[in-house]
């Protein structure tokens, strides 16, 4: 969808930005109107039509494909799906410890892997993953409006079960939501856009988002719906280029509601501590990357800022 700015988002109160914001808002509202498979088809076709209709201010693709980025995407994506498949198709609930360790492994690979690759291997910053406080006001406005809309059609008036049934699900939704925001939006989408252009980048990230749910053992109908949802999430992320527009409200809220509706996952209270541990490790990875970037910046600036030494003048 070439009407986006691929580096910093586009929502600067322009016709382009407002059009895509309206697309995301209407897409969320239509979740209550159409069957999920039909909804996904409508959203995907509508996104393509909007991209063709809305003029672009400048081309977002410089025609430079980065093979290293594409290989990194392939390797990390395969590792994440393999971990999840191991958890939900091999260990299953018959081996709870194995299931959790494999699941946690996939989540950590999906966050620490992109951070390590971007910051240490490629010398990039956390902004390249959409992590930071950039464009915070726009991020807050878009995120709050869309999350409130989603809440109004899902959780408003919903009869909640006992806390023992939903608190662990909320913890899981928050951790998985952060993983998905970093891995699919900050990493895969940004890297695909940089190499292939915005339209293939958004479409590719949405498709990979849907397909990765094979790791959970989902079927075609669920994957197709989640692909359409991936289109909406990709559009929302591109509006501001900050993962905070999706997390901790929009994507965890949708996941939390779906888990409540499914009623097929019963997590013990102890799982809260497990997901908290995973979240802490993710936070440490972000902190270490921030510290590394700061040291790298200080190191690169120090030769220029150091005052010149006076040479000793002989008599």
C-alpha distance (Angstrom), angle and dihedral (degrees) to the residues before:
residue distance angle dihedral
X1 . . .
X2 3.75 . .
X3 3.76 95.2 .
X4 3.79 91.1 84.3
X5 3.77 128.8 88.8
X6 3.77 101.8 -125.1
X7 3.81 99.8 -154.4
X8 3.78 107.4 44.9
X9 3.78 107.3 9.0
X10 3.78 125.4 -110.1
X11 3.78 111.6 -113.1
X12 3.81 99.8 120.3
X13 3.81 96.9 133.2
X14 3.78 93.2 -82.5
X15 3.78 129.3 140.1
X16 3.78 87.6 -109.5
X17 3.78 94.3 52.5
X18 3.78 95.0 43.6
X19 3.81 90.8 48.9
X20 3.78 92.8 55.2
X21 3.79 92.0 43.0
X22 3.81 88.9 52.9
X23 3.80 89.4 48.5
X24 3.82 91.2 55.2
X25 3.79 93.0 44.4
X26 3.80 94.8 49.1
X27 3.81 90.8 44.6
X28 3.80 90.7 57.2
X29 3.80 92.0 47.1
X30 3.81 91.4 50.8
X31 3.80 90.7 59.9
X32 3.79 86.9 86.3
X33 3.81 93.7 49.0
X34 3.81 108.0 51.3
X35 3.80 135.9 40.1
X36 3.79 108.9 -95.2
X37 3.81 96.0 -109.1
X38 3.80 92.1 49.3
X39 3.79 90.3 45.2
X40 3.80 91.0 54.9
X41 3.79 92.0 51.3
X42 3.81 92.5 48.3
X43 3.80 92.5 48.0
X44 3.81 93.8 48.3
X45 3.81 93.9 48.4
X46 3.80 92.3 43.4
X47 3.81 91.5 51.2
X48 3.79 90.6 53.4
X49 3.82 92.4 48.0
X50 3.80 92.4 48.7
X51 3.81 90.5 49.1
X52 3.80 90.3 52.7
X53 3.80 94.1 44.7
X54 3.80 102.2 44.3
X55 3.82 112.3 76.4
X56 3.77 119.6 -126.7
X57 3.77 124.4 -130.0
X58 3.78 94.4 -147.8
X59 3.75 140.2 -8.8
X60 3.78 112.6 -88.7
X61 3.79 97.1 -160.2
X62 3.77 121.6 77.6
X63 3.78 93.9 -169.8
X64 3.82 94.3 -112.7
X65 3.80 115.9 129.9
X66 3.79 115.2 -161.0
X67 3.83 106.8 -150.8
X68 3.80 91.1 -171.7
X69 3.80 90.6 59.1
X70 3.79 92.4 48.9
X71 3.80 92.0 49.7
X72 3.81 90.9 48.6
X73 3.80 90.1 51.4
X74 3.81 91.2 50.5
X75 3.79 95.4 47.1
X76 3.81 96.5 45.8
X77 3.80 93.2 42.2
X78 3.81 91.7 51.7
X79 3.81 90.4 48.0
X80 3.81 93.4 50.6
X81 3.80 93.9 48.1
X82 3.81 90.9 45.8
X83 3.81 91.8 52.6
X84 3.79 91.8 48.8
X85 3.78 92.4 46.0
X86 3.78 89.2 51.0
X87 3.80 90.1 51.2
X88 3.79 100.2 46.0
X89 3.80 103.8 27.3
X90 3.81 103.3 32.8
X91 3.80 108.4 27.4
X92 3.84 97.3 24.4
X93 3.80 119.3 162.4
X94 3.80 89.4 -48.8
X95 3.80 87.6 78.4
X96 3.78 106.2 32.9
X97 3.79 95.6 175.3
X98 3.80 92.8 50.3
X99 3.80 90.9 45.7
X100 3.80 93.1 52.2
X101 3.81 95.2 44.5
X102 3.81 92.4 50.1
X103 3.80 91.6 44.8
X104 3.80 91.5 48.6
X105 3.80 89.7 47.1
X106 3.79 91.1 56.2
X107 3.79 92.3 47.7
X108 3.80 92.7 49.9
X109 3.81 93.7 45.9
X110 3.81 88.2 51.8
X111 3.82 92.4 55.3
X112 3.81 107.1 27.4
X113 3.82 92.7 40.0
X114 3.83 96.5 59.6
X115 3.81 91.7 40.3
X116 3.80 92.1 51.9
X117 3.78 92.5 45.1
X118 3.80 96.1 46.8
X119 3.78 100.1 39.5
X120 3.82 105.3 31.4
X121 3.80 104.0 25.7
X122 3.81 101.2 34.7
X123 3.79 100.5 26.9
X124 3.80 94.0 -126.4
X125 3.78 128.3 140.1
X126 3.80 132.7 -115.1
X127 3.79 90.8 -99.9
X128 3.80 86.5 71.5
X129 3.81 85.5 66.7
X130 3.78 94.2 45.3
X131 3.81 90.2 -108.1
X132 3.79 115.6 138.5
X133 3.78 145.4 60.2
X134 3.80 95.6 -80.3
X135 3.82 117.4 137.3
X136 3.76 88.6 4.5
X137 3.80 98.0 163.1
X138 3.80 94.1 53.0
X139 3.77 90.4 42.2
X140 3.80 91.7 53.2
X141 3.81 94.2 47.5
X142 3.81 95.3 48.4
X143 3.80 94.2 41.0
X144 3.80 95.0 47.8
X145 3.81 95.3 46.1
X146 3.80 94.1 48.6
X147 3.81 93.8 42.2
X148 3.81 91.2 49.0
X149 3.80 89.6 50.1
X150 3.78 91.5 50.6
X151 3.81 91.2 46.2
X152 3.81 91.1 52.2
X153 3.80 93.3 56.7
X154 3.79 97.7 39.1
X155 3.80 117.1 24.0
X156 3.81 102.4 23.5
X157 3.78 107.0 110.2
X158 3.80 92.1 -2.9
X159 3.79 113.5 152.5
X160 3.77 103.8 -123.0
X161 3.82 120.3 -148.0
X162 3.79 123.3 -131.8
X163 3.84 114.6 -55.9
X164 3.80 90.5 -111.1
X165 3.81 87.8 65.4
X166 3.81 100.3 45.9
X167 3.83 109.3 28.1
X168 3.85 94.0 71.4
X169 3.82 89.1 46.8
X170 3.79 90.0 53.6
X171 3.80 90.8 51.5
X172 3.78 91.1 50.4
X173 3.83 92.0 47.1
X174 3.81 92.0 53.5
X175 3.81 94.4 49.8
X176 3.81 94.9 43.1
X177 3.81 89.6 45.3
X178 3.81 91.9 56.4
X179 3.79 91.1 47.5
X180 3.82 92.0 51.1
X181 3.80 93.2 46.3
X182 3.81 93.0 52.0
X183 3.80 98.4 37.8
X184 3.80 103.1 39.8
X185 3.81 102.2 27.9
X186 3.79 107.9 25.4
X187 3.79 95.7 36.0
X188 3.80 115.0 21.1
X189 3.80 97.9 32.0
X190 3.80 95.4 43.8
X191 3.80 93.3 45.9
X192 3.81 93.9 46.2
X193 3.79 90.9 48.7
X194 3.80 91.4 50.0
X195 3.81 92.4 51.6
X196 3.80 104.3 31.5
X197 3.79 106.7 21.1
X198 3.77 132.1 -99.6
X199 3.79 100.1 -74.0
X200 3.82 95.3 52.4
X201 3.80 89.8 38.6
X202 3.79 95.0 55.5
X203 3.80 93.5 40.0
X204 3.80 93.0 45.4
X205 3.79 93.7 48.6
X206 3.82 90.6 49.1
X207 3.80 92.1 49.4
X208 3.80 93.4 47.1
X209 3.80 89.3 48.0
X210 3.78 91.1 55.5
X211 3.80 95.0 43.6
X212 3.79 94.9 49.0
X213 3.81 88.0 70.1
X214 3.80 86.5 75.2
X215 3.77 81.7 83.7
X216 3.80 88.5 65.1
X217 3.80 90.4 51.5
X218 3.82 94.8 -109.2
X219 3.80 123.6 158.4
X220 3.80 133.3 -128.3
X221 3.81 98.1 -84.5
X222 3.79 93.1 52.6
X223 3.79 92.3 44.3
X224 3.81 91.9 50.0
X225 3.81 91.6 51.3
X226 3.81 91.0 48.1
X227 3.81 90.1 49.7
X228 3.80 89.0 57.9
X229 3.79 89.1 46.7
X230 3.79 87.4 50.7
X231 3.81 89.2 57.2
X232 3.81 90.5 54.9
X233 3.81 92.5 46.8
X234 3.80 91.0 48.0
X235 3.81 91.1 51.7
X236 3.81 92.0 47.9
X237 3.80 91.9 49.6
X238 3.79 92.0 48.5
X239 3.80 91.4 54.4
X240 3.81 91.4 71.1
X241 3.81 107.4 2.1
X242 3.81 92.6 -130.6
X243 3.82 123.7 115.0
X244 3.81 89.8 -144.8
X245 3.79 87.5 78.2
X246 3.82 86.5 69.3
X247 3.79 103.0 28.5
X248 3.02 138.1 86.2
X249 3.83 93.3 9.8
X250 3.79 119.5 24.7
X251 3.80 105.6 42.2
X252 3.84 98.1 32.3
X253 3.80 89.5 49.8
X254 3.81 92.2 54.6
X255 3.78 92.6 45.3
X256 3.80 92.2 46.9
X257 3.81 92.6 51.9
X258 3.81 92.5 47.5
X259 3.79 91.0 51.6
X260 3.79 91.1 49.9
X261 3.79 90.6 49.5
X262 3.79 94.0 47.8
X263 3.82 93.4 51.0
X264 3.80 89.0 -169.5
X265 3.80 98.3 112.5
X266 3.77 121.1 74.3
X267 3.77 113.3 -177.5
X268 3.81 124.2 -172.1
X269 3.79 121.0 -127.1
X270 3.80 88.2 -108.6
X271 3.81 88.8 67.7
X272 3.82 88.6 70.2
X273 3.80 89.3 66.4
X274 3.80 90.0 47.3
X275 3.80 94.1 52.6
X276 3.81 89.8 43.2
X277 3.81 88.7 55.7
X278 3.80 90.7 51.0
X279 3.80 89.9 49.0
X280 3.79 91.3 50.6
X281 3.81 91.8 51.8
X282 3.82 89.4 50.3
X283 3.80 90.2 50.6
X284 3.80 90.7 49.4
X285 3.81 90.2 52.3
X286 3.81 90.1 53.7
X287 3.81 91.6 46.3
X288 3.80 93.5 49.2
X289 3.79 90.2 49.7
X290 3.80 90.9 49.9
X291 3.80 90.9 50.3
X292 3.81 91.8 47.7
X293 3.80 91.6 50.5
X294 3.80 91.6 49.1
X295 3.82 91.8 50.1
X296 3.78 90.9 46.9
X297 3.78 90.7 51.2
X298 3.80 92.9 47.5
X299 3.79 90.3 48.5
X300 3.80 93.2 51.1
X301 3.80 93.1 47.7
X302 3.81 99.4 43.2
X303 3.84 97.8 79.7
X304 3.79 90.3 53.8
X305 3.78 96.7 44.8
X306 3.82 97.3 43.7
X307 3.84 108.9 104.6
X308 3.79 114.7 -114.9
X309 3.79 115.8 -98.7
X310 3.76 119.9 -120.3
X311 3.75 112.9 -120.0
X312 3.75 115.5 -130.7
X313 3.78 110.9 -102.8
X314 3.76 115.1 -144.3
X315 3.78 121.8 -136.7
